[in-house]
């Protein structure tokens, strides 16, 4: 295991992660905070600059409300800050509610214009939206490497965990109580587990990728939270702790915890990084990230302009990779998402 695979630079970004973890809500109206990024050794797709490009034209004004995934939250915040620097009369409010919580309680009830999600919208969420005449548009905005973390003093896992061991640890079926229950060579000490709540898309993706949709489900005797910072703190504070969360939050805390390499389908233990997520080596825990605007909201010029701005900057290495810690869209993915957006707004720019 290592804590040096990928560094995310930027002092303002580091302050933002700490604040967003504690608050969970960002009101960005009038925000002009600058973000300074540096270089990275990880190869990423696309091009772009830290300042971003602006596809909009003319003076824009109005409100935009966004809820959903805590994983997508820092990326949405970075885009919203830049958009408001160009369009100060647009007020953008952001809430970190979890993917499922955002769909059920905000987006599909008509309270918000966008819902961020770290997994695709579910059939029951589509039905709820349809019952309220809300039509979501799925826009991929980045790729994440879901990251399993342990305490820095954990020296027994060695080269990493198999998917089977990870499933055993987190399964609701006869869940192990100690590390030794998983491997007799490991300490006979209680497992202390931290992770996202059931409202989180990260939780949903972990269940699907590791436990299986038809499996026994996720164990309940762990510390669930929608604040990724709490997961970091919990694992940092106990030698026998484990947790999982999005890569961006780990990348800002590599001195505090260790990332666990996971055995992929080729039998190799692979650490999470931008490079391994992009190449597909880090499987089965690399995943797409989304935002979902509703079609009716996209008929408003300032909302359509923000959606386009986000996609036009989704290939930016500086914003998506260096500052936030995700894999940017490829040019081909960006083109497909822009076409989907154009179709939703009737082909207008």
Secondary structure as UniProt FT lines:
FT   HELIX           11..23
FT   STRAND          25..27
FT   TURN            29..30
FT   TURN            50..51
FT   STRAND          62..68
FT   HELIX           70..86
FT   TURN            88..89
FT   STRAND          90..95
FT   HELIX           99..102
FT   HELIX           103..107
FT   TURN            108..110
FT   STRAND          114..117
FT   HELIX           123..131
FT   TURN            132..133
FT   STRAND          136..145
FT   STRAND          147..151
FT   TURN            152..153
FT   TURN            158..159
FT   HELIX           163..170
FT   HELIX           179..182
FT   TURN            184..185
FT   STRAND          192..196
FT   TURN            198..199
FT   HELIX           201..206
FT   HELIX           207..211
FT   TURN            213..214
FT   STRAND          223..225
FT   HELIX           228..236
FT   TURN            239..240
FT   STRAND          241..245
FT   HELIX           247..251
FT   TURN            254..256
FT   STRAND          257..259
FT   STRAND          262..263
FT   TURN            265..266
FT   STRAND          269..270
FT   HELIX           274..279
FT   TURN            283..285
FT   STRAND          286..294
FT   TURN            295..296
FT   HELIX           297..299
FT   HELIX           301..312
FT   TURN            313..315
FT   HELIX           317..324
FT   HELIX           331..344
FT   TURN            345..347
//
